[in-house]
Amino acid sequence: MKTSADIIIIGGGVIGLTCAMLAAEAGKKVILLERGKVGKESSWAGAGIIPPGNSKNTEHPGDRLRAWSSEQFPLFSEELQKRTGIDNGYFRCGGLEWLDENQVDNLVESWQREQIPFEAIEAKKGSQLWPQLDCWRLVGKERAFYFPSMAQVRNPRHLKALFSSCIELGVEVKENQERVRFQTGESSQKIIGVMNDENNLFNAEHYLIASGAWSDELTVPLGVSLGVKPVRGQIITYQLGGVPFREVILMGKCYLVPRQDGLLLVGATEEWQAGYAKEITESGREDLRQFAEKICPELRKEKIVHQWAGLRPGSSSPSCVPIIDRLQDYPEIWVSTGHFRAGIQLSIGSARYWLDQILQRPSFLPLGAFPLQGKRDDHWSPAFRS
Ligand SMILES: Cc1cc2nc3c(=O)[nH]c(=O)nc-3n(C[C@H](O)[C@H](O)[C@H](O)COP(=O)(O)OP(=O)(O)OC[C@H]3O[C@@H](n4cnc5c(N)ncnc54)[C@H](O)[C@@H]3O)c2cc1C
């Protein structure tokens, strides 16, 4: 059986779903093929931290992508809710970021350049405003900064809303599509479609690989290595009567994310050697528990209620900018992956930038801003991480 569309998207995480939704809004016929169930991999597992941004004052494409996406989130969330009735939990909770002394100058300079509102918090003021946090005694070796416009979204709800919106807009979503692979013509390098396990062929004018940590599985048979690797991240949660602070607290690679209903997420491990094993571990739990209790000693009397793991699409590029590009030898195949720790926050901009190229219209970023590995800018370091 052969099915045709304008665009076929492989992967139903936040990237694939957002791309599918925007393309369908633009009038394109879209088929989305998902190996398992939509929105159950890395995008589900994430903490949903959305850093602030001011796209007018950004220079590096990575900063502009983060800033532009961050600016879109409020309206995008509102419109998603109008269309689907699902509240994705987006809200500007504010954030407190702790930095080592040696990171401070560079980052402060980049926030100032971008004109992002922030305030350095001294120990005395911090302990008055956030008496439940026990990290104010660290001020000296570390510095704390408050960002009023840092935000968060609840990933499972956001994905549910995106999925529902895709269905509403007529995207044909096919789940449980095992072993989807590209088919080339016998005598040429031309792609004739993607084949699923049941030998159904799907063909389109454009294909998008949005398969997260598994993206190389689809490109390697075509002779292209993206260098995207799974990087396991674990999270633990507490269910509290009420979380004693409303801000996201970030320190090093770990953070606390309080939800409005008393759920507190503590994340995340960054495990480069775990491969595709999505297991949770005792050591992951213990490291996160110790981190949580160091920041907020009250948590010693609380029980951990849940623990999970997800596989981020990491890349071998030190700066970890995503790849949003087409394959040189197969220009009908696009890739949007490698979003690593920032796929939720970058999702709206990534989808829009990709679609602008497909529709050949001007974009908020120049062509070739996130090329395939080899041509990437590895000297940039982001103003925020999550
Ligand atoms: C613990 C943790 C915390 C995080 N916290 C944050 C955060 O606070 N903020 C933030 O912005 N980001 C965060 N992230 C990162 C973010 O979740 C990822 O960057 C993002 O989810 C990547 O989205 P994706 O759509 O590329 O991948 P995924 O969500 O993994 O989706 C890829 C999809 O493709 C499907 N697929 C794979 N291969 C195939 C195939 N051959 N055929 C069909 N389908 C296929 C998979 O089944 C999957 O559904 C976090 C991640 C983790 C794990």
The ligand as a Gaussian input file, in Angstrom:
#p B3LYP/6-31G(d) Opt

LIG

0 1
 C       15.520000      14.195000      32.770000
 C       15.414000      15.203000      31.660000
 C       15.199000      16.537000      31.972000
 C       15.044000      17.483000      30.952000
 N       14.740000      18.767000      31.260000
 C       14.527000      19.682000      30.283000
 C       14.113000      21.009000      30.580000
 O       13.897000      21.349000      31.743000
 N       13.938000      21.892000      29.550000
 C       14.154000      21.539000      28.252000
 O       14.007000      22.362000      27.362000
 N       14.562000      20.280000      27.937000
 C       14.754000      19.347000      28.907000
 N       15.145000      18.074000      28.608000
 C       15.528000      17.767000      27.220000
 C       14.329000      17.533000      26.338000
 O       13.425000      16.692000      27.001000
 C       14.785000      16.921000      25.009000
 O       15.776000      17.739000      24.409000
 C       13.600000      16.813000      24.050000
 O       12.578000      16.094000      24.654000
 C       13.978000      16.143000      22.739000
 O       12.799000      16.011000      21.988000
 P       12.721000      15.055000      20.729000
 O       11.374000      15.193000      20.164000
 O       13.902000      15.325000      19.856000
 O       12.989000      13.588000      21.328000
 P       12.003000      12.522000      21.999000
 O       11.065000      13.139000      22.942000
 O       12.873000      11.435000      22.531000
 O       11.145000      12.005000      20.778000
 C       11.680000      11.227000      19.742000
 C       10.577000      10.284000      19.289000
 O       11.006000       9.602000      18.115000
 C       10.556000       8.272000      18.185000
 N       11.396000       7.464000      17.307000
 C       12.713000       7.179000      17.449000
 N       13.137000       6.432000      16.422000
 C       12.074000       6.242000      15.618000
 C       11.895000       5.538000      14.395000
 N       12.881000       4.886000      13.789000
 N       10.659000       5.519000      13.843000
 C        9.619000       6.171000      14.426000
 N        9.744000       6.857000      15.594000
 C       10.961000       6.892000      16.175000
 C       10.699000       7.914000      19.660000
 O        9.911000       6.789000      20.007000
 C       10.267000       9.211000      20.329000
 O        8.875000       9.216000      20.605000
 C       15.230000      17.096000      29.596000
 C       15.437000      15.746000      29.290000
 C       15.505000      14.806000      30.309000
 C       15.704000      13.353000      29.950000

